[in-house]
Amino acid sequence: MDTLQFHTQILSLSDKLFRMAKSILRSEDAARDAVQDLNMKLWEKRVALDKVENIHAFTMRSMRNLCLDTIKQTKDIDELPPDAEYVELNPHQQVEQKDMADRVRKMIDNLPELQRTIIRMRDVEGMEMGEIAFVTSLSENAVSVNLSRARQKIREQILEEQTKVEKNIWKS
């Protein structure tokens, strides 16, 4: 793999890799470091990359593994306050939208690591089930089951919150 191929096939994935790393490591700085570390490792092994069939899935899997190794090595990971922005809404709608996004993000953050990673890869990154299966070393069926369970947990938590709010409204 030459410099141009490396740039178009590997470095073009940096944004996706960063988002994945940030979702696993929960730190912007750690995610940037992880992307840089992975790019350096892949550059050093660029000759062997010619043999890889699906470079996108291989790179995403490598990032996940690197992040999991980082977590194993360091137990103290900084929490970042999540930011959600939505344009062209009135101020009230913006507050509601941001509040809902924050709550859902916290719900996703509280999922087990595998479910959190799968739901982000599928619903945020838009990755295909086969790619997610390759990245996570699971069967497509296992990915589907974990994704379904993660979505169900989020759905149940949202409904539970809405029920509490409705009860409080009717008590007033």
C-alpha positions as CSV (number, residue, x, y, z in Angstrom):
1,M,0.0,0.0,0.0
2,D,1.5,3.3,-1.1
3,T,1.1,6.7,0.5
4,L,-1.9,7.7,-1.7
5,Q,-3.7,4.5,-1.1
6,F,-3.1,4.8,2.7
7,H,-4.4,8.3,2.6
8,T,-7.6,7.4,0.7
9,Q,-8.3,4.1,2.4
10,I,-7.2,4.7,6.0
11,L,-6.9,8.4,6.8
12,S,-10.3,9.1,5.2
13,L,-11.8,7.0,8.0
14,S,-10.4,9.2,10.7
15,D,-13.7,10.9,11.6
16,K,-15.5,7.6,12.0
17,L,-12.6,6.2,14.0
18,F,-12.6,9.2,16.2
19,R,-16.4,8.9,16.9
20,M,-16.0,5.2,17.7
21,A,-13.1,5.8,20.0
22,K,-14.9,8.7,21.7
23,S,-17.9,6.5,22.3
24,I,-15.8,3.7,23.8
25,L,-13.2,5.8,25.7
26,R,-15.6,8.7,26.6
27,S,-12.8,11.2,26.2
28,E,-12.1,13.5,23.3
29,D,-8.4,13.6,24.0
30,A,-8.1,9.8,24.5
31,A,-10.0,9.3,21.3
32,R,-7.7,11.6,19.3
33,D,-4.7,9.8,20.8
34,A,-6.2,6.4,19.8
35,V,-6.8,7.5,16.2
36,Q,-3.3,8.8,16.0
37,D,-1.9,5.6,17.5
38,L,-3.9,3.4,15.2
39,N,-2.9,5.4,12.1
40,M,0.8,5.1,13.1
41,K,0.4,1.3,13.6
42,L,-1.4,0.9,10.3
43,W,1.3,3.0,8.5
44,E,4.0,0.8,9.9
45,K,2.1,-2.3,8.7
46,R,0.9,-0.8,5.4
47,V,2.6,-3.5,3.3
48,A,0.4,-6.2,5.0
49,L,-2.8,-4.1,4.5
50,D,-2.8,-5.1,0.8
51,K,-4.0,-8.6,1.9
52,V,-7.0,-7.2,3.8
53,E,-10.3,-7.7,2.0
54,N,-12.4,-5.2,3.8
55,I,-10.1,-2.4,4.9
56,H,-13.0,-0.3,6.4
57,A,-14.2,-3.1,8.7
58,F,-10.6,-4.1,9.5
59,T,-9.8,-0.6,10.6
60,M,-12.9,-0.2,12.6
61,R,-12.2,-3.5,14.4
62,S,-8.6,-2.5,15.0
63,M,-9.9,0.8,16.6
64,R,-12.3,-1.0,18.8
65,N,-9.6,-3.4,20.0
66,L,-7.2,-0.6,20.6
67,C,-9.8,1.2,22.7
68,L,-10.6,-1.9,24.7
69,D,-6.9,-2.4,25.4
70,T,-6.6,1.3,26.5
71,I,-9.5,0.8,28.9
72,K,-7.9,-2.3,30.3
73,Q,-4.6,-0.4,30.9
74,T,-6.2,2.7,32.4
75,K,-9.2,2.5,34.7
76,D,-9.6,6.3,35.2
77,I,-11.4,7.6,32.1
78,D,-12.6,11.2,32.1
79,E,-16.3,11.7,31.5
80,L,-17.2,14.4,28.9
81,P,-20.3,16.5,29.2
82,P,-22.3,15.6,26.0
83,D,-23.2,18.4,23.7
84,A,-26.2,18.2,21.4
85,E,-27.1,21.0,19.0
86,Y,-30.0,21.3,16.7
87,V,-30.5,24.3,14.4
88,E,-33.7,26.2,13.3
89,L,-35.8,25.5,16.3
90,N,-37.3,28.0,18.6
91,P,-35.5,28.3,22.0
92,H,-38.1,26.2,23.8
93,Q,-37.8,23.4,21.2
94,Q,-34.0,23.7,21.4
95,V,-34.0,23.1,25.1
96,E,-36.4,20.2,24.8
97,Q,-34.3,18.6,21.9
98,K,-31.1,19.1,23.8
99,D,-32.6,17.7,27.0
100,M,-33.9,14.6,25.2
101,A,-30.6,14.1,23.4
102,D,-28.7,14.3,26.7
103,R,-31.1,11.8,28.4
104,V,-30.8,9.4,25.5
105,R,-27.0,9.8,25.3
106,K,-26.8,9.1,29.1
107,M,-29.0,6.0,28.6
108,I,-26.7,4.8,25.8
109,D,-23.6,5.5,28.0
110,N,-25.1,3.3,30.7
111,L,-25.5,0.4,28.4
112,P,-23.0,-2.5,28.6
113,E,-19.9,-1.7,26.4
114,L,-20.8,-4.1,23.6
115,Q,-24.4,-2.9,23.3
116,R,-23.2,0.8,23.5
117,T,-20.7,0.2,20.7
118,I,-23.1,-1.7,18.5
119,I,-25.9,0.9,18.8
120,R,-23.5,3.7,18.0
121,M,-22.0,1.9,15.0
122,R,-25.4,1.1,13.6
123,D,-27.5,4.1,14.5
124,V,-24.8,6.9,14.5
125,E,-22.3,5.6,12.0
126,G,-24.8,3.8,9.8
127,M,-22.6,0.7,9.5
128,E,-24.0,-2.5,8.0
129,M,-24.7,-5.5,10.3
130,G,-22.0,-7.5,8.5
131,E,-19.4,-4.8,9.2
132,I,-20.4,-4.5,12.8
133,A,-20.2,-8.3,13.1
134,F,-16.7,-8.2,11.7
135,V,-15.6,-5.3,13.9
136,T,-17.0,-6.9,17.1
137,S,-16.1,-10.5,16.2
138,L,-19.7,-11.6,16.6
139,S,-22.1,-13.3,14.3
140,E,-24.6,-11.0,12.5
141,N,-27.3,-12.7,14.6
142,A,-25.5,-11.8,17.8
143,V,-25.1,-8.2,16.6
144,S,-28.8,-8.1,15.8
145,V,-29.8,-9.5,19.2
146,N,-27.5,-7.0,21.1
147,L,-28.8,-4.1,19.0
148,S,-32.4,-5.1,19.6
149,R,-31.7,-5.4,23.4
150,A,-30.0,-2.0,23.5
151,R,-32.8,-0.3,21.7
152,Q,-35.4,-2.0,23.9
153,K,-33.6,-0.8,27.1
154,I,-33.5,2.7,25.7
155,R,-37.2,2.5,24.7
156,E,-38.2,1.2,28.2
157,Q,-36.3,3.9,29.9
158,I,-37.9,6.6,27.8
159,L,-41.4,5.3,28.4
160,E,-40.6,5.0,32.2
161,E,-39.5,8.7,32.2
162,Q,-42.6,9.8,30.3
163,T,-44.9,7.9,32.7
164,K,-43.2,9.6,35.7
165,V,-43.7,13.0,34.1
166,E,-47.3,12.3,33.3
167,K,-48.0,11.2,36.9
168,N,-46.4,14.4,38.2
169,I,-48.5,16.5,35.8
170,W,-51.7,14.9,36.9
171,K,-50.9,15.2,40.6
172,S,-50.6,19.0,40.3
